[in-house]
Amino acid sequence: MEHSLTWLRVCGLDDIPALGARVLKRDGADDIALFRTGEDRVFALRDRCPHKGGALSQGIVAGDTVTCPLHGWNIALGSGQAQAPDVGCAHRFQVRVEHGDVWLALEGDG
C-alpha cells in the first residue's frame, strides 16, 4: 500500500530551545519530540527510547545525538538508531524548516 505524506506546521523554529526539545502531544498515538541542534537543524523522533521507553525529549542534545535520561543510551537524531554498543531504533519523522516555521510529515493512507 502506498502512503502519502501530510505536512503540518507544528511550531516556529524559535519555539524549540537550542540544544533542547519540544514535545508534540498526539491523541491516541505516541508523542513526538522535536529536537533542535546548536546549528539550528531540527529532527523529530517518537518520544520513547527503544530501550525502556524513557522520554527522549528529557534527554541532553549534543551534536546530532540525544542521550536518554534513564540509562544514558545515545540516539542518533538523523536516523533514530541507538549508538553502539546499544541496539535499537526510535521511529523517525521527516521534518523541514522553511522561513522559520517547522513542518512535520505524517504518513496517511493514500
DSSP file (Angstrom, degrees, kcal/mol; ACC not computed):
  #  RESIDUE AA STRUCTURE BP1 BP2  ACC     N-H-->O    O-->H-N    N-H-->O    O-->H-N    TCO  KAPPA ALPHA  PHI   PSI    X-CA   Y-CA   Z-CA
    1    1 A M              0   0    0      0, 0.0     2,-0.3     0, 0.0     0, 0.0   0.000 360.0 360.0 360.0 135.0    0.0    0.0    0.0
    2    2 A E        -     0   0    0      1,-0.0   108,-1.3   107,-0.0     2,-0.4  -0.633 360.0-150.3 -87.7 142.4    1.3    3.4   -0.9
    3    3 A H  E     -A  109   0A   0     -2,-0.3     2,-0.3   107,-0.2   106,-0.2  -0.897   1.3-151.7-113.3 141.8    1.4    6.2    1.7
    4    4 A S  E     -A  108   0A   0    104,-1.6   104,-2.5    -2,-0.4     2,-0.4  -0.804  19.0-124.5-105.1 154.7    1.2    9.9    1.1
    5    5 A L  E     -A  107   0A   0     -2,-0.3     2,-0.6   102,-0.2   102,-0.2  -0.828  13.6-157.9-101.5 136.4    2.7   12.5    3.4
    6    6 A T  E     -A  106   0A   0    100,-2.6   100,-2.5    -2,-0.4     2,-0.5  -0.964  12.8-148.6-109.5 120.2    0.8   15.2    5.0
    7    7 A W  E     -A  105   0A   0     -2,-0.6     2,-0.4    98,-0.2    98,-0.2  -0.789  16.3-173.0 -93.1 126.0    3.0   18.2    6.0
    8    8 A L  E     -A  104   0A   0     96,-2.8    96,-2.8    -2,-0.5     2,-0.6  -0.963  26.3-128.2-120.3 132.9    1.8   20.1    9.1
    9    9 A R  E     +A  103   0A   0     -2,-0.4    94,-0.2    94,-0.2     3,-0.1  -0.699  33.4 173.0 -74.8 122.3    3.2   23.3   10.5
   10   10 A V  E     -     0   0A   0     92,-2.7     2,-0.3    -2,-0.6    -1,-0.2   0.717  52.5 -37.9-107.7 -25.8    3.9   22.4   14.2
   11   11 A C  E     -A  102   0A   0     91,-1.1    91,-3.3     5,-0.0    -1,-0.4  -0.974  64.6 -78.3-176.9 177.8    5.7   25.5   15.5
   12   12 A G  E >   -A  101   0A   0     -2,-0.3     3,-1.8    89,-0.2     4,-0.3  -0.658  42.2-114.4 -90.2 155.3    8.3   28.1   14.9
   13   13 A L  G >  S+     0   0    0     87,-2.7     3,-1.8     1,-0.3    88,-0.1   0.897 117.9  57.1 -55.0 -41.4   12.0   27.3   15.0
   14   14 A D  G 3  S+     0   0    0     86,-0.4    -1,-0.3     1,-0.3     4,-0.1   0.599  91.9  71.1 -69.9  -9.5   12.3   29.6   18.0
   15   15 A D  G <  S+     0   0    0     -3,-1.8    -1,-0.3     2,-0.1    -2,-0.2   0.592  89.6  69.7 -79.5 -10.8    9.7   27.6   19.9
   16   16 A I  S <  S-     0   0    0     -3,-1.8     6,-0.1    -4,-0.3     3,-0.1  -0.939  93.0-123.6-106.0 121.2   12.2   24.8   20.2
   17   17 A P    >   -     0   0    0      0, 0.0     3,-1.6     0, 0.0    19,-0.4  -0.365  32.2-100.9 -64.7 140.4   15.1   25.6   22.6
   18   18 A A  T 3  S+     0   0    0      1,-0.3    19,-0.2    -4,-0.1    20,-0.2  -0.374 110.7  10.5 -58.5 137.2   18.6   25.4   21.1
   19   19 A L  T 3  S+     0   0    0     17,-1.3    42,-0.7     1,-0.2    -1,-0.3   0.819 125.3  82.3  57.7  33.5   20.2   22.1   22.2
   20   20 A G  E <   -C   36   0B   0     -3,-1.6    16,-2.2    16,-0.8     2,-0.3  -0.707  69.9-114.2-145.9-163.7   16.8   21.1   23.5
   21   21 A A  E     -C   35   0B   0     36,-0.2     2,-0.4    14,-0.2    14,-0.2  -0.934   4.4-153.6-142.5 160.2   13.4   19.6   22.6
   22   22 A R  E     -C   34   0B   0     12,-2.0    12,-3.2    -2,-0.3     2,-0.5  -0.990  23.7-132.2-132.8 141.7    9.7   20.4   22.4
   23   23 A V  E     -C   33   0B   0     -2,-0.4     2,-0.7    10,-0.2    10,-0.2  -0.823   6.7-154.6-102.0 131.6    7.0   17.7   22.7
   24   24 A L  E     -C   32   0B   0      8,-3.5     8,-2.2    -2,-0.5     2,-0.2  -0.912  19.3-145.9-101.5 109.7    4.2   17.4   20.2
   25   25 A K        -     0   0    0     -2,-0.7     2,-0.4     6,-0.2     5,-0.1  -0.547  15.5-168.0 -77.8 138.1    1.3   15.7   22.0
   26   26 A R    >   -     0   0    0      3,-0.4     3,-1.1    -2,-0.2     2,-0.3  -0.995  21.4-124.5-130.9 132.3   -0.9   13.4   20.0
   27   27 A D  T 3  S+     0   0    0     -2,-0.4     3,-0.1     1,-0.2    -2,-0.0  -0.574  95.7   1.2 -70.6 128.5   -4.3   11.9   20.9
   28   28 A G  T 3  S+     0   0    0     -2,-0.3     2,-0.3     1,-0.2    -1,-0.2   0.582 122.7  74.6  73.3  10.4   -4.2    8.2   20.6
   29   29 A A  S <  S-     0   0    0     -3,-1.1    -3,-0.4     0, 0.0    -1,-0.2  -0.966  91.2 -80.9-147.6 161.6   -0.6    8.0   19.5
   30   30 A D        -     0   0    0     -2,-0.3    18,-0.1     1,-0.1    -3,-0.0  -0.307  53.9-104.4 -61.4 147.5    2.9    8.3   21.0
   31   31 A D        -     0   0    0     16,-0.2    16,-2.6    -6,-0.1     2,-0.4  -0.308  30.0-131.4 -67.1 157.2    4.1   11.9   21.4
   32   32 A I  E     -CD  24  46B   0     -8,-2.2    -8,-3.5    14,-0.2     2,-0.5  -0.952  11.1-146.9-114.2 132.2    6.7   13.2   19.0
   33   33 A A  E     -CD  23  45B   0     12,-3.2    12,-2.2    -2,-0.4     2,-0.6  -0.876   6.8-156.1 -99.4 126.8    9.9   15.0   20.3
   34   34 A L  E     -CD  22  44B   0    -12,-3.2   -12,-2.0    -2,-0.5     2,-0.4  -0.910  14.0-162.8-101.0 123.6   11.2   17.8   18.1
   35   35 A F  E     -CD  21  43B   0      8,-3.1     8,-2.1    -2,-0.6     2,-0.5  -0.855   8.5-160.1-111.8 142.9   14.9   18.4   18.7
   36   36 A R  E     -CD  20  42B   0    -16,-2.2   -17,-1.3   -19,-0.4   -16,-0.8  -0.985  11.3-151.1-123.1 125.5   17.0   21.5   17.7
   37   37 A T    >   -     0   0    0      4,-2.7     3,-1.8    -2,-0.5   -18,-0.1  -0.291  35.4 -98.7 -84.8 174.8   20.8   21.3   17.4
   38   38 A G  T 3  S+     0   0    0      1,-0.3    -1,-0.1    25,-0.2   -20,-0.1   0.702 126.4  55.9 -65.1 -19.5   23.2   24.1   18.0
   39   39 A E  T 3  S-     0   0    0     24,-0.1    -1,-0.3     2,-0.1     3,-0.1   0.200 121.4-108.4 -96.6  14.4   23.3   24.6   14.3
   40   40 A D    <   +     0   0    0     -3,-1.8     2,-0.3     1,-0.3    -2,-0.1   0.726  69.5 148.1  64.5  24.3   19.5   25.1   14.1
   41   41 A R        -     0   0    0     55,-0.0    -4,-2.7     2,-0.0     2,-0.4  -0.720  35.9-147.4 -84.1 143.3   19.0   21.7   12.5
   42   42 A V  E     +D   36   0B   0     -2,-0.3     2,-0.3    -6,-0.2    -6,-0.2  -0.931  18.2 178.4-119.3 136.3   15.6   20.1   13.5
   43   43 A F  E     -D   35   0B   0     -8,-2.1    -8,-3.1    -2,-0.4     2,-0.4  -0.920  13.9-149.9-130.7 155.8   14.9   16.4   13.9
   44   44 A A  E     +DE  34  93B   0     49,-0.6    49,-2.6    -2,-0.3     2,-0.3  -0.990  20.1 166.0-133.9 126.9   11.7   14.6   15.0
   45   45 A L  E     -DE  33  92B   0    -12,-2.2   -12,-3.2    -2,-0.4    47,-0.2  -0.943  47.8 -91.2-132.0 153.9   11.6   11.2   16.8
   46   46 A R  E     -D   32   0B   0     45,-2.7     2,-2.1    -2,-0.3   -14,-0.2  -0.480  47.5-117.7 -58.3 136.3    8.9    9.3   18.7
   47   47 A D  S    S+     0   0    0    -16,-2.6     2,-0.4   -23,-0.1   -16,-0.2  -0.218  85.4  93.5 -80.9  50.4    9.4   10.4   22.3
   48   48 A R  S    S-     0   0    0     -2,-2.1     7,-0.2     7,-0.2    43,-0.2  -0.955  73.0-129.9-144.5 121.9   10.3    6.9   23.5
   49   49 A C     >  -     0   0    0      5,-2.5     4,-1.6    -2,-0.4     5,-0.0  -0.460  20.6-130.9 -64.6 139.4   13.7    5.4   23.9
   50   50 A P  T  4 S+     0   0    0      0, 0.0    -1,-0.1     0, 0.0    39,-0.1   0.622 100.3  60.6 -69.3  -9.5   13.9    2.0   22.2
   51   51 A H  T  4 S-     0   0    0      3,-0.1    38,-0.0    37,-0.1    31,-0.0   0.980 132.9 -18.6 -79.8 -70.7   15.5    0.6   25.4
   52   52 A K  T  4 S-     0   0    0      2,-0.0    -1,-0.0     0, 0.0    -3,-0.0   0.189  94.2 -97.9-128.5  14.5   13.0    1.1   28.2
   53   53 A G     <  +     0   0    0     -4,-1.6     3,-0.1     1,-0.2    -6,-0.0   0.665  61.3 167.2  81.6  16.1   10.6    3.8   26.8
   54   54 A G        -     0   0    0     -6,-0.1    -5,-2.5     1,-0.1     2,-0.9  -0.253  48.3 -96.7 -62.5 153.1   12.2    6.8   28.5
   55   55 A A    >   -     0   0    0     -7,-0.2     3,-1.8     1,-0.2    -7,-0.2  -0.612  31.7-164.6 -74.9 106.1   11.2   10.3   27.3
   56   56 A L  G >  S+     0   0    0     -2,-0.9     3,-2.2     1,-0.3    -1,-0.2   0.800  84.6  70.9 -61.9 -27.8   13.9   11.3   24.8
   57   57 A S  G 3  S+     0   0    0      1,-0.3    -1,-0.3   -10,-0.1   -36,-0.2   0.712  94.2  55.7 -62.1 -19.0   12.6   14.9   25.0
   58   58 A Q  G <  S+     0   0    0     -3,-1.8    -1,-0.3   -38,-0.1    -2,-0.2   0.428  94.0  98.8 -90.9   0.4   14.0   15.0   28.5
   59   59 A G  S <  S-     0   0    0     -3,-2.2     2,-0.5    -4,-0.1     9,-0.2  -0.160  81.4 -96.4 -83.5 178.1   17.5   14.0   27.3
   60   60 A I  E     -F   67   0C   0      7,-1.0     7,-2.1   -40,-0.1     2,-0.5  -0.849  30.1-143.7-100.5 126.2   20.6   16.1   26.5
   61   61 A V  E     +F   66   0C   0    -42,-0.7     2,-0.3    -2,-0.5     5,-0.2  -0.777  26.1 167.0 -89.8 128.6   21.2   17.1   22.9
   62   62 A A  E >   -F   65   0C   0      3,-2.3     3,-1.7    -2,-0.5     2,-0.2  -0.957  63.2 -39.9-141.8 121.8   24.9   17.1   21.9
   63   63 A G  T 3  S-     0   0    0     -2,-0.3   -25,-0.2     1,-0.2   -24,-0.1  -0.459 124.3 -25.2  61.2-127.2   25.8   17.4   18.2
   64   64 A D  T 3  S+     0   0    0     -2,-0.2    13,-2.8   -27,-0.1    14,-0.6  -0.084 123.7  80.7-108.9  32.9   23.4   15.2   16.3
   65   65 A T  E <   -FG  62  76C   0     -3,-1.7    -3,-2.3    11,-0.3     2,-0.4  -0.925  59.5-150.0-132.5 159.9   22.5   12.8   19.2
   66   66 A V  E     -FG  61  75C   0      9,-2.2     9,-2.9    -2,-0.3     2,-0.6  -0.992  16.3-139.2-126.0 139.5   20.3   12.8   22.2
   67   67 A T  E     -FG  60  74C   0     -7,-2.1    -7,-1.0    -2,-0.4     7,-0.2  -0.873  22.6-122.0-100.4 123.0   21.1   11.0   25.4
   68   68 A C     >  -     0   0    0      5,-3.1     4,-1.5    -2,-0.6   -12,-0.1  -0.396  14.5-140.2 -61.9 133.9   18.2    9.2   27.1
   69   69 A P  T  4 S+     0   0    0      0, 0.0    -1,-0.1     0, 0.0   -13,-0.1   0.684  92.8  57.4 -72.2 -16.6   17.8   10.4   30.6
   70   70 A L  T  4 S-     0   0    0      1,-0.1    -2,-0.0     3,-0.1   -14,-0.0   0.962 129.3  -3.8 -79.9 -52.7   17.0    7.0   32.1
   71   71 A H  T  4 S-     0   0    0      2,-0.1    -1,-0.1   -17,-0.0    -3,-0.0   0.265  94.7-106.0-131.9  11.3   20.0    4.8   31.1
   72   72 A G     <  +     0   0    0     -4,-1.5     2,-0.2     1,-0.2   -13,-0.0   0.658  55.9 163.0  77.7  16.5   22.3    7.0   29.0
   73   73 A W        -     0   0    0     -6,-0.1    -5,-3.1    -5,-0.1     2,-0.5  -0.489  33.4-136.3 -66.8 138.6   21.7    5.5   25.6
   74   74 A N  E     -G   67   0C   0      9,-0.3     9,-2.8    -7,-0.2     2,-0.5  -0.883  19.7-165.3 -99.0 125.0   22.8    7.8   22.8
   75   75 A I  E     -GH  66  82C   0     -9,-2.9    -9,-2.2    -2,-0.5     2,-0.4  -0.939  20.7-125.6-114.7 127.0   20.3    8.0   19.9
   76   76 A A  E  >  -G   65   0C   0      5,-2.9     4,-2.8    -2,-0.5     3,-0.3  -0.568  14.8-150.4 -70.1 125.1   21.2    9.5   16.5
   77   77 A L  T  4 S+     0   0    0    -13,-2.8   -33,-0.2    -2,-0.4    -1,-0.2   0.846  91.9  54.3 -67.6 -33.5   18.8   12.3   15.7
   78   78 A G  T  4 S+     0   0    0    -14,-0.6    -1,-0.2     1,-0.1   -34,-0.1   0.792 128.0  14.3 -72.8 -28.2   19.0   11.8   12.0
   79   79 A S  T  4 S-     0   0    0     -3,-0.3    13,-0.2     2,-0.2    -2,-0.2   0.623  89.6-126.2-120.2 -21.3   18.2    8.0   12.0
   80   80 A G     <  +     0   0    0     -4,-2.8    10,-2.8     1,-0.3     2,-0.2   0.417  61.5 144.2  83.2  -1.6   16.8    7.2   15.4
   81   81 A Q  B     -I   89   0D   0      8,-0.2    -5,-2.9    -5,-0.2    -1,-0.3  -0.492  53.3-121.5 -76.1 136.5   19.4    4.5   15.7
   82   82 A A  B     -H   75   0C   0      6,-2.9     2,-0.3    -7,-0.2     6,-0.3  -0.510  33.2-115.6 -68.9 144.7   20.9    3.7   19.1
   83   83 A Q    >   -     0   0    0     -9,-2.8     3,-1.7    -2,-0.2    -9,-0.3  -0.633  52.5 -55.6 -87.2 142.9   24.7    4.1   19.1
   84   84 A A  T 3  S+     0   0    0      1,-0.3    -1,-0.1    -2,-0.3     3,-0.1  -0.213 121.6  31.1 -54.9 143.0   26.9    1.1   19.7
   85   85 A P  T 3  S+     0   0    0      0, 0.0    -1,-0.3     0, 0.0     2,-0.1  -0.996 115.0  71.0 -86.8   0.4   27.2   -0.9   21.8
   86   86 A D    <   -     0   0    0     -3,-1.7     2,-0.4   -12,-0.1   -35,-0.0  -0.418  68.0-154.0 -77.2 152.6   23.4   -0.4   22.3
   87   87 A V        +     0   0    0     -2,-0.1     2,-0.3    -3,-0.1    -4,-0.1  -0.993  41.6  81.5-132.2 130.5   21.0   -1.6   19.7
   88   88 A G        -     0   0    0     -2,-0.4    -6,-2.9    -6,-0.3     2,-0.4  -0.853  52.9-122.6 157.1 172.9   17.5   -0.3   18.9
   89   89 A C  B     -I   81   0D   0     -2,-0.3     2,-0.4    -8,-0.2    -8,-0.2  -0.986   4.7-146.9-148.8 133.0   15.8    2.4   16.9
   90   90 A A        -     0   0    0    -10,-2.8   -41,-0.1    -2,-0.4   -43,-0.0  -0.832  43.3-100.0 -93.7 136.1   13.3    5.2   17.8
   91   91 A H        -     0   0    0     -2,-0.4   -45,-2.7   -43,-0.2     2,-0.3  -0.324  40.4-147.4 -59.2 133.2   10.8    5.9   15.0
   92   92 A R  E     -E   45   0B   0    -47,-0.2     2,-0.4   -13,-0.2   -47,-0.2  -0.809   7.4-156.3-105.7 144.5   11.9    9.0   13.0
   93   93 A F  E     -E   44   0B   0    -49,-2.6   -49,-0.6    -2,-0.3     2,-0.2  -0.919  25.7-109.9-116.3 145.0    9.6   11.5   11.3
   94   94 A Q        +     0   0    0     11,-0.4    11,-2.6    -2,-0.4     2,-0.3  -0.514  42.5 177.4 -71.5 141.1   10.5   13.7    8.3
   95   95 A V  E     -B  104   0A   0      9,-0.2     2,-0.3    -2,-0.2     9,-0.2  -0.989  10.8-175.2-143.9 149.0   10.8   17.4    9.3
   96   96 A R  E     -B  103   0A   0      7,-2.3     7,-3.2    -2,-0.3     2,-0.5  -0.986  17.3-140.8-143.6 155.3   11.8   20.6    7.4
   97   97 A V  E     +B  102   0A   0     -2,-0.3     2,-0.4     5,-0.2     5,-0.2  -0.976  23.2 174.0-118.5 124.6   12.3   24.2    8.4
   98   98 A E  E >   -B  101   0A   0      3,-2.5     3,-2.3    -2,-0.5    -2,-0.0  -0.985  68.8 -19.6-134.2 122.7   11.0   26.9    6.0
   99   99 A H  T 3  S-     0   0    0     -2,-0.4     3,-0.1     1,-0.3    -1,-0.1   0.843 128.2 -49.8  52.5  39.1   11.1   30.6    6.7
  100  100 A G  T 3  S+     0   0    0      1,-0.3   -87,-2.7   -88,-0.1     2,-0.4   0.474 114.8 116.4  81.6   2.0   11.4   30.0   10.4
  101  101 A D  E <   -AB  12  98A   0     -3,-2.3    -3,-2.5   -89,-0.3     2,-0.5  -0.849  58.9-138.4-105.3 141.4    8.5   27.5   10.5
  102  102 A V  E     -AB  11  97A   0    -91,-3.3   -92,-2.7    -2,-0.4   -91,-1.1  -0.873  19.5-167.4-100.7 125.8    8.9   23.8   11.5
  103  103 A W  E     -AB   9  96A   0     -7,-3.2    -7,-2.3    -2,-0.5     2,-0.4  -0.922   3.1-159.4-115.7 137.2    6.9   21.4    9.3
  104  104 A L  E     -AB   8  95A   0    -96,-2.8   -96,-2.8    -2,-0.4     2,-0.5  -0.949  11.1-139.1-119.4 135.2    6.4   17.7   10.2
  105  105 A A  E     -A    7   0A   0    -11,-2.6     2,-0.4    -2,-0.4   -11,-0.4  -0.823  18.9-172.7 -95.4 126.8    5.4   15.0    7.8
  106  106 A L  E     -A    6   0A   0   -100,-2.5  -100,-2.6    -2,-0.5     2,-0.2  -0.966  24.5-120.3-117.8 135.2    2.9   12.4    9.0
  107  107 A E  E     +A    5   0A   0     -2,-0.4     2,-0.3  -102,-0.2  -102,-0.2  -0.500  35.6 175.2 -75.2 139.9    2.0    9.4    6.9
  108  108 A G  E     -A    4   0A   0   -104,-2.5  -104,-1.6    -2,-0.2     2,-0.3  -0.882  39.8 -86.2-133.7 168.3   -1.5    8.9    5.8
  109  109 A D  E      A    3   0A   0     -2,-0.3  -106,-0.2  -106,-0.2  -107,-0.0  -0.579 360.0 360.0 -74.2 137.2   -3.4    6.5    3.7
  110  110 A G              0   0    0   -108,-1.3  -107,-0.2    -2,-0.3    -1,-0.2   0.414 360.0 360.0-172.9 360.0   -3.2    7.5    0.1
